């Protein structure tokens, strides 16, 4: 528990600093380009084909985009930020019962990625817990701050609904049936996305949702969709809080390139693997700063 950054550090210790040979090669930050912004308020009411095109293009070229006018209330968005910030400001004793270094623990507070094994640590504390369905998992969530369970219990289903709708749009863009794979599913600037060898700074728009395509969709689409390398830079004076909702398959689900997208001209780029096994190797590879998909590539 004493390892949590929020409990002890003001200055950055040596154990959080990469040796020169391991630091990122790409250091340039674009001042003129950023990730796409898609206005759902305007596009949802007009040409669906154009919306599908926009989202698919952003997913293929960037792997990241922002959604504005998505329908989730500003008050709920603000309430989520408030309870998340309040949680990490709690005294250590109020978070101690949730602290665990076991990444398979369903609800846990932890620091870095694999603190006990890694040589250099990541500068972050995290709270991770399952959200769907809320009625089955809310009892695992933090009891403090007191509004946490109510606020997150309202927010998580809204984001899940948006995410499933977005997946349907992506499947449609790839020529698949909407709903494909659904049965298998379980404001300080700092985010940067790597594109064409240059880091793009993501300017967070008020109440926008930032969408990350991720490795699972890159595998399922056989590389048609892009999982972009991304990073977060620290601010010397201001802390940064991110609330992430992950949509992913069940652990025993086999993930691999969708058969309908394959052909003699488009052979599979990745081998099939159970999602639970992929997540385990993802943790290992991220800790060692190895590209997580390399071990699953098929050489032709």
C-alpha positions in Angstrom: 0.0 0.0 0.0 2.9 2.4 0.7 4.0 2.0 -2.9 1.1 4.1 -4.1 2.3 7.4 -5.6 -0.6 9.2 -4.0 0.7 8.1 -0.6 4.3 9.2 -0.7 6.0 10.9 -3.6 6.5 14.6 -4.5 9.6 14.2 -6.6 10.3 11.5 -9.2 12.7 8.9 -7.8 15.3 7.1 -10.0 13.2 3.9 -10.1 10.7 5.7 -12.3 13.2 7.0 -14.9 14.0 4.9 -17.9 17.7 4.4 -18.8 18.7 6.5 -21.9 18.8 3.4 -24.2 15.2 2.5 -23.3 13.6 5.9 -23.8 11.2 6.5 -26.7 12.8 7.1 -30.1 10.0 9.3 -31.3 10.0 12.6 -29.4 8.6 15.2 -31.8 5.2 16.5 -30.9 3.0 17.9 -33.7 1.6 21.4 -32.9 -0.8 21.3 -35.9 -2.3 17.9 -36.1 -4.4 16.0 -33.5 -6.9 13.1 -33.5 -10.2 13.4 -35.4 -13.3 14.8 -33.6 -16.7 13.3 -34.6 -19.8 15.3 -33.8 -22.6 12.7 -33.2 -25.2 15.3 -32.6 -24.9 16.4 -36.2 -24.0 13.1 -37.9 -26.5 10.8 -36.2 -29.4 12.8 -37.6 -28.2 12.9 -41.2 -26.3 10.5 -43.4 -25.5 7.2 -41.7 -23.2 6.1 -44.5 -21.1 9.3 -44.0 -20.9 8.6 -40.2 -19.7 5.0 -40.8 -17.1 6.4 -43.3 -15.8 9.0 -40.7 -15.5 6.5 -37.9 -13.9 3.8 -40.0 -11.4 6.2 -41.4 -10.5 7.5 -38.0 -10.1 3.9 -36.7 -7.9 3.0 -39.6 -5.7 6.1 -39.8 -5.4 7.1 -36.1 -6.8 4.4 -33.9 -8.0 7.2 -31.7 -10.8 9.8 -32.0 -13.0 12.0 -29.9 -16.8 11.9 -29.8 -18.8 15.0 -28.9 -22.5 15.4 -28.5 -22.7 11.7 -27.6 -25.8 12.0 -25.4 -24.3 11.4 -21.9 -25.3 14.3 -19.7 -22.7 16.9 -18.7 -23.7 16.5 -15.1 -23.0 12.8 -15.1 -19.7 13.3 -16.8 -18.7 15.9 -14.1 -19.9 13.7 -11.3 -17.7 10.8 -12.6 -14.6 13.1 -12.6 -15.4 14.3 -9.1 -15.7 10.8 -7.5 -12.6 9.5 -9.4 -10.5 12.5 -8.1 -11.9 12.2 -4.6 -11.1 8.5 -4.5 -7.4 9.0 -5.1 -7.3 11.8 -2.6 -8.5 9.5 0.2 -6.2 8.7 3.0 -4.2 5.5 2.5 -6.2 3.6 5.2 -9.4 4.1 3.1 -7.8 2.4 0.1 -5.8 -0.3 1.9 -8.4 -3.0 1.7 -8.5 -2.7 -2.1 -4.7 -2.7 -2.7 -3.5 -5.8 -4.6 -0.6 -6.6 -6.9 -2.5 -9.6 -8.4 -3.6 -8.4 -11.8 -6.4 -11.1 -11.8 -8.0 -9.6 -8.7 -11.5 -8.4 -9.8 -11.4 -5.1 -7.9 -8.1 -3.7 -6.9 -6.0 -0.6 -6.4 -2.4 -0.8 -7.6 0.5 1.2 -8.8 2.5 1.1 -12.0 1.8 -2.2 -13.9 3.7 -5.1 -12.2 5.5 -3.2 -9.4 7.1 -6.2 -7.8 8.7 -7.6 -10.9 9.4 -4.6 -13.2 12.8 -2.8 -13.1 11.4 0.6 -14.0 8.0 1.7 -12.7 5.2 3.6 -14.5 4.1 6.9 -12.9 0.5 6.0 -12.2 -1.9 4.7 -9.5 -5.0 2.8 -10.7 -8.4 1.6 -9.5 -9.7 -1.3 -11.7 -13.0 -3.1 -11.3 -15.6 -4.9 -13.5 -18.7 -2.8 -14.4 -21.1 -5.0 -16.4 -23.7 -5.9 -15.2 -23.7 -3.3 -12.5 -26.0 -5.2 -10.2 -23.5 -8.1 -10.0 -20.4 -6.0 -9.4 -21.3 -2.8 -7.6 -20.8 -4.5 -4.2 -17.1 -4.9 -5.0 -16.6 -1.2 -5.7 -15.2 1.3 -3.2 -17.5 2.5 -0.4 -15.7 5.8 -0.3 -16.3 8.4 -1.5 -19.9 7.8 -0.7 -21.4 8.7 -4.1 -19.0 6.5 -6.0 -21.2 3.4 -6.4 -24.2 5.5 -7.4 -22.4 7.7 -9.9 -20.4 4.9 -11.5 -23.5 2.7 -11.5 -25.2 5.3 -13.7 -22.2 6.1 -15.9 -20.9 2.6 -16.8 -24.1 1.5 -18.6 -24.3 4.7 -20.6 -20.7 4.3 -21.8 -21.3 0.6 -22.6 -24.4 1.5 -24.6 -22.3 4.0 -26.6 -19.5 1.5 -27.0 -21.8 -1.2 -28.4 -23.4 1.2 -30.8 -19.9 2.3 -31.9 -18.9 -1.3 -32.5 -21.9 -1.8 -34.7 -20.8 1.2 -36.8 -17.3 -0.3 -37.1 -18.6 -3.8 -38.1 -20.9 -2.1 -40.7 -17.9 -0.2 -42.1 -16.0 -3.5 -42.4 -18.9 -5.1 -44.2 -20.0 -7.3 -41.3 -23.5 -7.6 -39.6 -24.2 -5.1 -36.8 -24.1 -6.9 -33.5 -21.2 -9.2 -34.7 -19.3 -10.6 -31.7 -21.6 -8.9 -29.2 -22.4 -12.2 -27.4 -18.7 -12.5 -26.5 -18.4 -9.1 -24.8 -18.1 -8.7 -21.3 -9.2 17.6 -18.6 -5.6 17.9 -17.9 -3.8 17.6 -21.3 -1.3 14.7 -21.3 -2.5 12.0 -23.7 -0.4 11.6 -26.8 -0.9 9.3 -29.8 1.9 8.1 -32.2 1.1 8.5 -35.9 3.6 8.2 -38.7 6.5 8.6 -36.4 5.2 11.8 -34.7 3.4 12.3 -31.4 0.1 14.1 -31.6 -1.1 15.9 -28.5 -4.7 15.2 -27.7 -6.5 18.4 -26.6 -9.3 17.1 -24.4 -12.6 18.7 -25.5 -15.2 19.4 -22.7 -17.4 16.4 -22.0 -16.0 14.5 -25.1 -15.4 10.7 -25.1 -11.9 9.7 -26.3 -12.1 6.4 -28.2 -9.1 4.0 -28.4 -9.5 1.2 -30.9 -7.1 -1.2 -29.1 -5.3 -4.4 -29.9 -8.4 -6.7 -29.9 -10.1 -4.9 -32.7 -6.8 -4.8 -34.6 -6.6 -8.6 -34.4 -10.3 -9.1 -35.3 -10.1 -6.8 -38.3 -6.9 -8.5 -39.5 -5.0 -5.2 -39.3 -7.6 -3.1 -41.1 -8.2 -1.1 -37.8 -5.3 0.4 -36.1 -4.3 0.2 -32.4 -2.1 3.3 -32.0 0.8 3.5 -29.6 -0.1 6.1 -27.0 1.4 7.6 -23.9 0.7 10.0 -21.1 3.0 12.8 -20.1 3.1 14.1 -16.5 2.5 17.7 -15.5 4.9 19.1 -12.9 2.1 21.0 -11.0 -1.2 19.3 -11.9 -2.3 15.7 -11.4 -4.2 13.9 -14.2 -7.1 11.6 -13.7 -8.5 9.3 -16.5 -11.7 7.3 -16.3 -11.5 4.4 -18.8 -14.2 1.9 -19.7 -12.9 -1.2 -21.4 -15.1 -3.3 -23.6 -13.6 -6.8 -24.1 -14.4 -10.4 -24.7 -14.8 -13.0 -22.0 -11.5 -14.7 -21.0 -12.3 -18.0 -22.7 -13.4 -16.4 -26.0 -11.1 -17.2 -28.9 -10.0 -14.0 -30.7 -8.5 -14.0 -34.2 -9.1 -12.4 -37.6 -12.8 -12.5 -38.6 -13.2 -15.3 -41.2 -15.4 -13.1 -43.4 -12.6 -10.6 -43.8 -10.1 -13.2 -45.0 -9.3 -14.3 -48.6 -6.3 -15.6 -50.6 -5.3 -11.9 -51.1 -5.9 -11.1 -47.4 -4.5 -14.0 -45.4 -4.7 -13.9 -41.6 -2.0 -11.8 -40.0 -2.5 -13.1 -36.4 -3.2 -16.5 -34.9 -6.2 -17.3 -32.7 -5.8 -17.1 -29.0 -8.0 -17.1 -25.9 -8.6 -13.5 -24.7 -7.6 -14.4 -21.2 -4.2 -15.7 -22.4 -3.8 -12.6 -24.6 -4.4 -10.3 -21.6 -1.8 -12.1 -19.5 0.9 -11.8 -22.2 -0.2 -8.2 -22.8 0.6 -7.4 -19.1 4.0 -9.1 -19.4 4.9 -7.4 -22.7 3.8 -4.0 -21.5 5.9 -4.3 -18.4 8.9 -5.2 -20.6 8.0 -2.5 -23.2 7.6 -5.1 -26.0 5.0 -4.7 -28.8 2.1 -6.9 -27.5 1.1 -8.3 -30.9 4.5 -9.4 -32.1 4.2 -12.9 -30.6 0.8 -13.5 -32.4 1.8 -12.4 -35.9 1.8 -15.0 -38.7 4.7 -14.7 -41.1 3.8 -15.3 -44.8 
